[in-house]
Amino acid sequence: KKGNLEQLPKGKFGKAISEACSKLDTIQINNSPHCVTASTCNIPKETQLEISLVLKNLFGVFSDAGYVLPQEVTEQSILP
């Protein structure tokens, strides 16, 4: 049985999703000591910037295709 990422369509969108998932997984693994308990989770600024960059790149790929409407309000200050 194929994994979820292997089932993505080939091309720009599949590649963008796959890369974003991989980068977010790495970020999560590298920063898990900072968030052992959700109530005491303290994500370093550098990590917040890494996450923002991943989301910005993903947002860019999908907005180029017209799949994303411009947002007037940033949710939780994490979107580009």
N, C-alpha and C positions, 0 to 999 in steps of 0.2 A: 504494500500500500504506500502510495506517495505521501510525503509530508505536505503540509499546507503550502509552504513556500514553493515547493516543486510544482504545484498545481497552478501557480500564477501564469497569466498569459505572458508569452515572450514579448520582449520589446521594452520600451521606455517606462511604462507604468509598472510592469512586473519587476523590472530591475530596481526602480525607485523604492517600491514597497519592500523588496528583499533586502536592499542595502539599509533602509531605515530600520527594519526589524533587527538586522544583524548589529547595527551600531547601538540601538537601544538596549539590546541584550548585553552587549559588552559594557555599556554604561551601568546597567543594573548590577552586573556581576562585580564590576570594579568598585561600586559604591554601596554594596549591601551592608557593610559594617556601619554605615551612617544611618541606616534605617531598619534596625533590628525590630523596633517597635514603632508603629505608625505615629503614635502620639508624641514620640521624641525624635522623629525623623528630622535630621538637619542636613539638607542637601547643600554641599559647597557651591559657591557662586560659579566656580569653573564648570562644575557639572551642570548647573542650570544653563549655562551658556552652550555647552555641548548639546544638551537636549533641544534647546531653542534652534540651534543650527540644523539639527536633523529634521525637526519639524518644518523649518523654513524651506529646506531643500525639497521635502516631500510636498509641501504646500505649493511650491513653485511649479513642480512637474504637473500637478493636477490642475492648477489654475491656468496654466498655458493651454490646457485642453478644454477649458471652459467648464470643468466639473466643480469648481469652487467659486462660490459667490463672495465678493468682498465683504469683510466683516467691519461693522462700524464700532463694535466693542470687542476688546480683547478679553477672552475668557481666562481667568486666573493668571493673567499676565504671562502666559507661556507661548502664545501664538505670535508669529512674526507680524 
